[in-house]
């Protein structure tokens, strides 16, 4: 019986964190863009 670390758990975790981080960054950027567009439209109306 051999007791070795299975690297695939770490590889999977890194991919999950990478994808989740990317999606969070995209969502944050999209929301920031929408807020900036709203502020721009409000400034143009004045």
N, C-alpha and C positions, 0 to 999 in steps of 0.2 A: 504494500500500500504506500502510495506516494502522496505526501502532503505538499502541494505547491499552490501558489496563488493563481487563481484564474483571472487573467488579464481582461477578459471580455466584459466583466462587470464594470471595470473602470472605463473601458472604451465606450460602452453603452452610456454610462453616466456622463461622460464628457460630451458625447453627441447630444444627449438630452439637454444638458446645460447650454450647449452651443446654440441649438435650435431655439430653446426657450429664450435665451438672451437676445438672439436675433429678432425673434418675433416681438419681444418687449421693446426693443429699440425701434422697430418699424412702427409699432403702435404709438409710442411716445412721440416720434417724429411726425406721424400723421396728425395726432391731436394738436401738437404745437403748430403745425402748418394751418390747420383749421382755425385755431385761435388767432393766428397772425392775419389770416385772410379776413376774419370777422372784424378785427381791429382796423384793418386797412379800409374795408367797406364803410365802417362807421366814420372813419376820418374823412373819407371822400364826400360823405353826405353833409358834413358841416360846412 
